[in-house]
Amino acid sequence: MRYVVLAVLACIFVQPARVAAAPEIDPRASLGVVQQWIYNYRNKPDYAHVPAAVRVLFHAQTFKEPENAGIYLGFIAGAIGSNPAKAEQLVTSFFPVPPEDEWVIVRAIAYSGLPDWRNLMRRVEAKMPGRRVMIDGYLAGTQPTLMDIPLEETKPGMLDKLKGTFTRNPFAKEDRKLDTKLTYATSQDLLDTLWGYYFATGSHLPIQRIMQMLPWSKSRDTTDKLTIGSMARYTLASYAVRDTELREYLREQLGRQSESIKVPLTEVVDAADTVELGAVRKDAVTAMEELKAKGSDARRNLDFWGQIGVGAVALGCVSAAALGQVAVGIPCVIGGSASQGLLSFCEKQQ
């Protein structure tokens, strides 16, 4: 199948003379073909066709909804970071970029893992004057890179809570502020981004980060952590079924991880070995229903759940399963085929 995809790519993409030459987009290029190509990329990297594939993604308006574009963002970041000597050529080949999509280039450079990514950012920032604030944020360190994003926000200790109690005016009206702090525990698209980076590089670094989320699949604290932990467990098992090297790496990690990671990781390996993915998905759905019925360990108010609906949760995990949904048959971990979020996504792909 991989050779068929590569043959199709050879037909729909104009062959570039070098990485810096950006091929023209063929209107017949299929997003589905590019998705399959991305999934197979780590088995046989095809660096010369990365510019063409990225331009198809832009042409298909893949980044119109940033929350559902993480897997593609991660792939671009991984492609940039995989070949430091040609990174600037590759980035230059993406231009011109639609102004509304320039954020993708900025974030991909910051997420690339290149030791010299800041200087690369400075060299191309003149091409993206509309993203100066975002660029300055990454250069100044106020915006974290992919591997520097914390798993979750640090909870205040007892002394901090007491200090806040005595220093806060109890009669003052506090305005609700938008929380823009980025963590893996609250941003489902970051899991997708890690998978995209893995597809581009085959690096185990994003896999290690995903394994750190596995204990959340046993969490009964928040819906966010339970959902993301369940997605991490399910996607690891799903891709490991088809990826022998990934499956063996996960097996090797069993003896090196803490007990909190080892337990769900054992479930991942067992599910991958026996191809029993249904059990993993069923357990995730059961845990969700239990959390809805009994409430969280922190006694959080879950009245909002009925207003959000399963469709909204499904929309968050659609991008994680996008390659599977279109190319390798991996269903959404939580939503199911009847969810409005998944249906909406599928309609866009038709």
Secondary structure, 3 states (H helix, E strand, C coil): CHHHHHHHHHHHCCCCCCCCCCCCCCCCCCHHHHHHHHHHHHHCCCHHHHHHHHHHHHHCCCCCCHHHCHHHHHHHHHHHHHCHHHHHHHHHHCCCCCHHHHHHHHHHHHHCCCCCHHHHHHHHHHHCHHHHHHHHHHHHCCCCCHHHCCCCCCCCCHHHHHHHHHHCCCCCCCCCCCCCCCCCCCCHHHHHHHHHHHHHHCCCHHHHHHHCCHHHHHCCCCHHHHHHHHHHHHHHHHHHHHCHHHHHHHHHHCCCCCHHHHHHHHHHHHHHHHCCHHHHHHHHHHHHHHHHHHCCCCCCCCCCHHHHHHHHHHHHHHCCCHHHHHHHCCCCCCCCCCCHHHHHHHHHHC
